[in-house]
Amino acid sequence: MKKLIPFAAAAALIGGAAYAADVDSNAGARIVAPLQVANATALYFGTVVPSITNADSVIVSATGAKTCGAELTCLTTDHTAAAFNVTGETDRVYTISLPSSVQISNGSENMDVDNFTGSKASGTLTSVADNFTVGGTLDVGANQAAGEYTGTFTVTVEYQ
């Protein structure tokens, strides 16, 4: 019996080693160029004379076309759609998100800008760059206070 114990212990040690194994695995990542967007031109609705009694809207489309509501007088053609330049990784697809509405102000009075529209909902970065334009609707109140109205809106681009 004394000889069986060392033999059993040796068999357990040898048997345990037979069940262990090591394996290596690869790890990696692909880094793409950061997606960047820059505003090249502001969205501008031009010079507008409001009605004394009725509210109305001015629309600048994503193509830059302007529609002045019947209750308003639009004096000049100094309107522009906003233009954006996108850069990043070549052949990557990105999506564009626009706000639902923002306010612009002359310091004490506000107007809403809403119904933002883009020249596209997504794009592909060919040659590392792409661009798009954005229009919207300016809601002018009855007897809207005079002044230069300004504000900002946020456009988000995201890789897909």
Buried (B, 14 or more C-beta within 10 A) or exposed (E): EEEEEEEEEEEEEEEEEEEEEEEEEEEEEEEEEEBEBEBEBEBBBBEBEBBEEBBBBBBBBBEBEBEBBEBBEBEEEEBBBBBBBBBBBEEBEBEBEBBEEBEBEBEEEBBBBBBBBBBEEBBEBEEEEBBBBBBBBBBBBEEBEEEEBEBEBEBEBEBE
